[in-house]
Amino acid sequence: MITVSIVIPTYRRPKLLINCLKALLLQKFDKRQYEIIVVSDGPDNETAQVFNDWMGYDYPVMRYLPLPQKKGPAAARNYGWLNARGSIIAFTDDDCLPDAHWLHEMVANCNPEEDVALTGKVIVPVGKRPTDYEQNTAHLQTADFITANCACTKKALMKAGGFDEQFSMAWREDSDLEFKFINNKIPIKKVESAVVVHPVRSSKWGVSVKEQKKTMYNALLYKKFPDLYRKKINQKSPVLYYCIIAAFMMMIIGLVCRQHSIASVGFAGWIGLTGYFIFKRLYKTSLSLSHIAEMIVTSFIIPFVSVYWQWYGAVKYRVLFI
């Protein structure tokens, strides 16, 4: 009898998925009592082939459920847990490596007859001077509730309504579920002994610019749970970004109007504030030439892109969030 179902959303990252599956097959837990459900977030022939190569296990049961189109990890997780056979649902991600005792610790602390959620410990291995991207990923270690390492009863998920599929990127969908649990008075237990290692995956040069798109989902989460957002996330308005943009606009207006003094003040403010932003990002992070160049270039772009996506989210979700 299957007690617990492990749900893993994935999309075109077969090498990472293989490492995750290896860790899950080594769980110190009765193989007859858990199943592994891999949900592809859209058509993904390469991952389907990789998964087929892993089939043949009687225990644990392994299932591959592809979505007909890409909808995001929230939708993939919903599809997974709604098709799960276990009364306990455990979530992790394809780029994570659960400890061998992870599943045992989760199940040992979860009564399948109750409305309850659990969150474990996440370890992100980074060096003394990580890159900016590595440092941002390391913040997962201090998060209250993340889908890289959590579990809950199916009853609790049904009561909370599962994941909100409006969050179509991997950002804030876990906080949204956490806030739903809180509003439904479903307790969230911290299980420090349930450990998942989250290695920092390789990233493309300048990835921080692309990451700014996620900012728009802050507005959605704030609209749904303004009090909890202020209490638990407390992300303030990006004053530095607004100051950088204001100085830049002052420079442009001065140049257009041929007011050289205004243009000079604007230029000095823009360069000075951007320099401070670069310093903040390089402080205690990697000082390799490539990383320094990346921080300089992206720091001139990020304030404009970030504010654009924040305002985009505010307009799209019709909420004053600037």
Phi, psi and omega in degrees: 000131181278122179266319187226140177246129177262124182249127181232113173280146180207161175197108174056041174224059187298325181294318177294318181300319180301315180297321178295315181297322177301317179295323182287331178284346180261014181296137176278069185207146182306116185298338180279350186254004176220154176235154178246119180248115176259122181249117177276126181279066182113171180301131184206086186296322183295315178294321178300319179293317178300316181294320179299326178294340182263354181291164179117353177280127172286319179217133355288155175293134178239128183231142179242119183237099180275138172280146181293337178210159183288124181233350181109162184295332178297314179294322179296318179294320177300315181298323180292307185288332178290338178257007183281151179263342182279154176274348174244135180245123176250136181244138166212177183245161185293345179259019182246158180233093179296139175297155184301335181259007185304307184294319179301316181293323179295310183293323181297336182254014185228117175272114185295346180271355183252163170273104184207149175231152180229149175228135184258195181260133179248131177245124177247105182286118176223160179280183181293327177235080181288168171286168177302318180294318178296320180296320178295320178295324181297340178295343177299335181295335183255003181290144181289323186205114178224150184284354173294336182203084176207166177208160177196164176282153178297328177300318180294320179295319179297317181295320181280340180093011177070200182277146176276114185283000171294334176279088188270004173237167180281076181197122175071355178291332177285321176296323178299316178294319177303314181293327176296318177300316181297314181295332179267010178058036175266117183294144177245113183264137176270123180242092184296336183279351176267099191252136173232130175269132182242085178299149178279117180285159180296146182230156178282154178299129179083017183300334183297334178290314179297326182295340183296338180301330181298339183304330184296335181283346172298321180296320180295315180296320179296320180297320183285321185223068185301318182291314179293325178298312180296323184285315190259332180255314173051040177281117186276166178300138183286075185302318180301317180297317180295322179294319178298315180294319179298317178296319179298315180295324176299318178298315181296315179298318178299319179292317181295320182273001180059035175259089190296328180293318178295317179298321181293318178296316179298317180296316180297318179295317181298311181292318181296313181291323177293322176299320177295320178297318177299315180300316180301320184283334181269344181297119180067015174246180185303139178248027174293153183300320180296318182290320178299315179298319180297318180294321179295309183296311184290334180290336175282339184261321189305314183305319182289316181292318181297313180295322177303311183289329177294316178292324177300315178296320180298319180288314183298318183260005174054058180217143178282095182219086183231000000 
